[in-house]
Amino acid sequence: MSMTATTNTDTNTQVVAALETLLADSYALMAQTHLAHWNVEGPDFFQLHVAFQGQYEELFTAIDDIAEHLRTLEAYAPGGLNMLAGMSQVGSMERRLPAKDYVANLVEYHETLIANAKNGRTVSGEAGDTESEDLFIERLRIHNKTLWMLKSHLK
Ligand SMILES: [Fe+2]
């Protein structure tokens, strides 16, 4: 596919912006999952406490991969709580909730991240950036699976 230099630059900017959003959303979701891990109570404590730990640990690893992928695109990775919070649309929950409400809130946050990651998959595909597209596809697969598990718990 032939593109003008201008189009390439514009498209690359969109890919970088989408990766920055994915990084910020993932960091915000990790922090909310950690909060749920610490504070969940009730008869489902043991399974939810362990499940949330698996989720935030997976996110911690993924975040590093996303940031370092940005560096391979010669972009600089955003970091720090304040900067990332300002770049994410993922919400935040109260610290003390009924057990099911932690799960319901995390469902909403995964859905927010997924909607943004689908946009990232689209702009990467349109840019012909298959490595970024692959990263978005992999993250979508993992978030869709976690979403299924969280929703199944609520049924
Ligand atoms: Fe812990």
Residues whose N, C-alpha, C, O or C-beta is under 5 A from the ligand:
A	BS01	LIG	none
